[in-house]
């Protein structure tokens, strides 16, 4: 399903990119897809809900030619249906990742 872009309120422009992602925290573990990504964060499409500020460990797959990105983040916002034009899920702000490596990887992928 295609959802229109939200008005941009971020410091860094996110690029729409559907990537496989594994998510873990003390309460849940699941796999899903990203909707968009930038060097500062990612939106994960999921029916799972976590409280704002919850820590989460991510493994984002950029395909077989690239290493899996392991990073830690925190839940920055949740869409549990209040935005009908946007998929359910949550935005994650990266808090522990190799930002220069992520920027290079995104640039190499044209993101």
Secondary structure, 3 states (H helix, E strand, C coil): CCCCCCCCCCCCCCEECCCEEEEECCCCEEEEEEEEEECCEEEEECCCCCCCCCEEEEEEECCCCCCCEEEEEEEEEEECCCCCCCCCEEEEEEEECCHHHHHHHHHHCCC
